[in-house]
Each structure stands twice: as structure tokens, then as C-alpha cells.
């Protein structure tokens, strides 16, 4: 057979092989890409399902914590009152009523549900006072500075999360004042240069309002 014809046949065979290889590559690539898209869709669906499940768990927990904290708003803890062996509820009430009166804080005995010692201290544990009205507890909270002058510690009855958030707000306010900024406090919010900050957790502050808004 003529050498030129052989070369032409080999060239044609080479082109056909090359074409088949390219078609196979395109087909395999398309299959892989289709599989990747399918797997990504499944992963997205699973991720969305996990988010829904997490939300279904977190939301009731958050609501439960809120309810529990709401009930604690009627409670106040007072420390630095010497403990005695003969204590009972009437004695405990009289022990904190006297310093409250000396600070000009008057409360109705009918507003007191109960009182008892609590805490981790081995002696002179805090006295937790459970009131029937949140307003009465707030009255004592507002008098915390006067009580501090009597060397009595007044504390709101907060869960650890609330205590952590409160600590972060105080740190935020202290740092802002050191920096010479205008700072006020509005409950659990820090108002710095017209911007309101709220503690989301023990490490995160969230801006909830700005004068520029």
C-alpha cells in the first residue's frame, strides 16, 4: 500500500481516537459535575434541616430562660449580713429590713413572699428575698448605692448568663469613660456617644440603636 495512503489512514484513525477521548472526557466531566451538583443540593438540604432542628431546640430553651429570668426579677440578694444559728424567716426579714429603713428604703411586709440564705459561702451566705411584686425588688435595686455605703452588697438574682452580660456591659462603660466618651446606662444597655449597646453573651456586644439611624 502506498505510504501516503497509510499516513492518511493513520491520521484519520488518530483524529477519531482523539475525538472519542474528548467525547469521553466531556461525558465523564458532565457526569462528575452533575454528581457534584446533586451532592451539593443534598448537603444544602441537610444543612437547612439541621438549622431548623437547632432552632427548634434553641428557641424553647431561650423562651424557658426568659421565663425563668422573668420570675427572678422579683428576687433580690443582699450580702454582708452576719449569719446566726437561730435564724428563721422572720429573723432574716428583720435583719435586712433594718438596714433598708436606715437607707430610706421602705417596703411593705406584705410584699415579701419569703427569705432564705443561699450561695456557696461557708458562712454569712447571701440572703435571697422573694417579693410578690417586681416593683418592690426594683425599689431595693435603685437603693444599692445607699446600701453599699452601709457596707451591704445588693445583687439582682440573675442566672450566670445574665451575670456575664452585666459584667460585659460594666466593662464596656468603664472602658468608654476611660477613653473620655459620653456614657450613660439605661438598664442593661450601655449608651455610648448616642449609640445603644446590648450584651448578647459574655463576649459579644450588639449595637441596637444609633443616632444616625
C-alpha positions as CSV (number, residue, x, y, z in Angstrom):
1,X,0.0,0.0,0.0
2,X,1.2,3.4,-0.8
3,X,2.9,5.1,2.1
4,X,0.9,8.3,1.7
5,X,-2.3,6.4,1.9
6,X,-1.1,4.7,5.1
7,X,-0.2,8.0,6.7
8,X,-3.7,9.4,5.7
9,X,-5.4,6.3,7.4
10,X,-3.3,6.7,10.5
11,X,-4.1,10.4,10.6
12,X,-7.8,9.7,10.3
13,X,-7.6,7.0,13.0
14,X,-5.7,9.4,15.3
15,X,-8.4,12.0,14.8
16,X,-11.2,9.5,15.6
17,X,-9.4,8.3,18.7
18,X,-8.8,11.9,19.8
19,X,-12.4,12.7,19.2
20,X,-13.6,9.7,21.2
21,X,-11.2,10.6,24.0
22,X,-12.6,14.2,24.1
23,X,-16.2,13.0,24.0
24,X,-15.4,10.6,26.8
25,X,-13.8,13.4,28.8
26,X,-16.8,15.7,28.2
27,X,-19.2,12.9,29.2
28,X,-17.3,11.9,32.4
29,X,-16.9,15.6,33.3
30,X,-20.6,16.2,32.8
31,X,-21.4,13.2,35.0
32,X,-19.0,14.4,37.7
33,X,-20.3,17.9,37.6
34,X,-23.9,16.5,37.8
35,X,-22.9,14.4,40.7
36,X,-21.3,17.3,42.5
37,X,-24.4,19.5,42.0
38,X,-26.5,16.7,43.3
39,X,-24.3,16.2,46.4
40,X,-24.2,20.0,47.0
41,X,-28.0,20.1,46.8
42,X,-28.2,17.3,49.3
43,X,-25.7,19.0,51.6
44,X,-27.6,22.2,51.4
45,X,-30.9,20.4,52.3
46,X,-29.2,18.7,55.2
47,X,-27.7,21.9,56.4
48,X,-31.1,23.6,56.2
49,X,-32.7,20.7,58.1
50,X,-30.0,21.0,60.8
51,X,-30.7,24.7,61.1
52,X,-34.4,24.0,61.6
53,X,-33.7,21.4,64.2
54,X,-31.2,23.6,66.0
55,X,-33.8,26.4,66.0
56,X,-36.5,24.1,67.3
57,X,-34.1,23.3,70.2
58,X,-32.7,26.8,70.9
59,X,-36.0,28.7,70.7
60,X,-37.7,26.7,73.5
61,X,-34.5,27.0,75.6
62,X,-34.4,30.7,75.1
63,X,-38.0,31.1,75.9
64,X,-37.6,28.9,79.0
65,X,-34.6,31.0,80.2
66,X,-36.6,34.2,79.6
67,X,-39.5,32.9,81.7
68,X,-37.1,31.8,84.4
69,X,-35.3,35.1,84.4
70,X,-38.7,36.9,84.5
71,X,-39.6,35.1,87.7
72,X,-36.2,36.1,89.2
73,X,-36.9,39.8,88.6
74,X,-39.0,39.7,91.8
75,X,-35.9,38.5,93.8
76,X,-33.1,40.4,95.4
77,X,-29.9,39.1,97.1
78,X,-28.3,41.0,100.0
79,X,-24.9,40.1,101.3
80,X,-22.6,41.0,104.2
81,X,-25.3,40.3,106.9
82,X,-23.9,38.2,109.7
83,X,-25.4,34.8,109.9
84,X,-26.7,33.3,113.2
85,X,-27.7,29.7,114.2
86,X,-31.1,30.7,115.4
87,X,-32.2,32.2,112.1
88,X,-35.7,31.7,110.7
89,X,-37.7,33.6,108.1
90,X,-38.9,36.4,110.5
91,X,-35.4,36.9,111.8
92,X,-34.0,37.1,108.3
93,X,-36.6,39.6,107.3
94,X,-35.8,41.8,110.3
95,X,-32.1,41.5,109.6
96,X,-32.4,43.2,106.2
97,X,-35.4,45.4,107.0
98,X,-33.4,47.5,109.5
99,X,-30.6,48.5,107.1
100,X,-33.1,49.1,104.4
101,X,-35.0,51.5,106.6
102,X,-31.8,53.3,107.6
103,X,-31.2,54.0,103.9
104,X,-34.7,55.4,103.5
105,X,-36.0,52.4,101.6
106,X,-39.4,51.4,102.8
107,X,-41.2,48.2,101.8
108,X,-44.4,46.6,102.8
109,X,-44.1,43.4,104.7
110,X,-47.0,42.0,102.7
111,X,-44.8,42.3,99.6
112,X,-42.3,39.8,101.0
113,X,-43.0,36.2,99.9
114,X,-40.1,34.6,101.7
115,X,-36.4,34.9,102.5
116,X,-33.6,32.4,103.0
117,X,-29.9,32.0,102.9
118,X,-28.2,30.8,99.7
119,X,-24.9,30.7,98.0
120,X,-21.6,28.9,98.1
121,X,-20.0,30.7,101.1
122,X,-19.4,28.6,104.2
123,X,-20.6,31.4,106.4
124,X,-22.6,34.6,106.1
125,X,-24.3,33.4,102.9
126,X,-26.4,35.9,100.9
127,X,-30.0,36.4,101.9
128,X,-32.3,35.9,99.0
129,X,-35.6,37.8,99.3
130,X,-38.5,36.8,97.1
131,X,-41.0,39.5,96.7
132,X,-44.6,39.3,95.3
133,X,-44.1,42.4,93.2
134,X,-41.3,43.2,90.7
135,X,-41.7,46.9,91.6
136,X,-40.7,46.2,95.2
137,X,-37.5,44.5,94.1
138,X,-36.7,47.4,91.8
139,X,-37.1,49.8,94.7
140,X,-34.3,48.0,96.5
141,X,-32.1,47.7,93.4
142,X,-32.3,51.5,93.0
143,X,-31.1,51.9,96.6
144,X,-28.0,49.7,96.0
145,X,-25.6,52.7,96.4
146,X,-27.1,53.7,99.7
147,X,-26.8,50.1,100.9
148,X,-23.2,50.0,99.7
149,X,-22.5,52.9,102.0
150,X,-23.7,50.7,104.8
151,X,-21.3,48.0,103.6
152,X,-24.1,45.8,102.4
153,X,-24.0,44.2,99.0
154,X,-27.2,44.2,96.9
155,X,-27.3,41.9,93.9
156,X,-30.0,41.2,91.4
157,X,-31.0,37.5,91.2
158,X,-29.5,36.6,87.8
159,X,-28.5,33.4,86.0
160,X,-24.9,33.1,85.0
161,X,-25.7,34.2,81.5
162,X,-27.2,37.4,82.9
163,X,-24.3,38.0,85.2
164,X,-21.8,37.6,82.3
165,X,-23.7,40.0,80.2
166,X,-23.9,42.5,83.1
167,X,-20.2,42.2,83.6
168,X,-19.5,42.9,79.9
169,X,-21.7,46.0,80.0
170,X,-19.9,47.3,83.0
171,X,-16.5,46.7,81.3
172,X,-17.8,48.5,78.2
173,X,-18.9,51.5,80.2
174,X,-15.7,51.7,82.2
175,X,-13.5,51.5,79.1
176,X,-15.6,54.1,77.3
177,X,-15.3,56.5,80.3
178,X,-11.5,56.0,80.4
179,X,-11.5,56.9,76.7
180,X,-13.3,60.2,77.6
181,X,-16.5,59.3,75.8
182,X,-20.0,60.4,76.9
183,X,-21.6,57.3,78.6
184,X,-24.9,56.7,80.3
185,X,-26.5,53.5,81.4
186,X,-30.1,52.5,80.6
187,X,-30.9,49.4,82.5
188,X,-29.0,46.6,80.8
189,X,-27.9,48.9,78.0
190,X,-24.8,51.0,77.6
191,X,-25.4,54.3,75.8
192,X,-22.1,55.5,74.4
193,X,-22.0,58.6,72.3
194,X,-25.6,58.2,71.4
195,X,-25.3,54.5,70.4
196,X,-27.0,51.8,72.5
197,X,-25.1,48.6,73.1
198,X,-26.6,45.4,74.4
199,X,-24.6,42.3,75.6
200,X,-25.6,39.3,73.6
201,X,-23.4,36.9,75.6
202,X,-20.3,37.1,77.8
203,X,-18.1,38.3,74.9
204,X,-20.3,40.0,72.3
205,X,-21.9,43.4,72.3
206,X,-24.6,44.3,69.7
207,X,-25.5,47.8,68.6
208,X,-29.3,48.1,68.8
209,X,-29.7,51.8,68.1
210,X,-27.7,54.7,66.7
211,X,-28.5,58.4,66.5
212,X,-27.6,58.1,62.8
213,X,-30.5,55.7,62.2
